[in-house]
């Protein structure tokens, strides 16, 4: 806060209880880190850990006199700037980042699961070989292996009964 034109001022930073006391001209307490009396230029930074309503008072009077006045009844033209930062904003940003990470993880897992399911569906179904003729000849009882899936198949098979590979 800076006085552009006028007398020195008192700058008080108070909570709502003490603001009411100030207005009723009774003793009030102020936040010392943000208060300066008899100044024309003041800059303060502080962290307020409690939520609530706060008031920035710029006073160019002699508080307690009736009527309140400064020596010359001068008007003070001031300029001030207040920046408000909240821990809530940081909490919200962290929460959003966590949600995005969870969403991407779920999308990745679902995509991976879908690809595995698609791959599994593209493989031919395994079905055991069942001879149509229950009386096996000596030639049918001989066994050989499929070159593709490496499973045992009857010697006279033209196709692998498990993977469908053409036997030559």
Secondary structure, DSSP 8 states (H G I E B T S, - for coil): -EEEESS-EEEEEEEHHHHHHHHTTS-----GGG-EEEESB--------S-S-EEEEEE-S-TTSSS---TT----EEE-------HHHHHHHHHHHHHHHHHHHHHHHHHHHHHHHHHHHHS--------SSSS--HHHH-EEE-TTT--EEETT-SB-TTT--B--
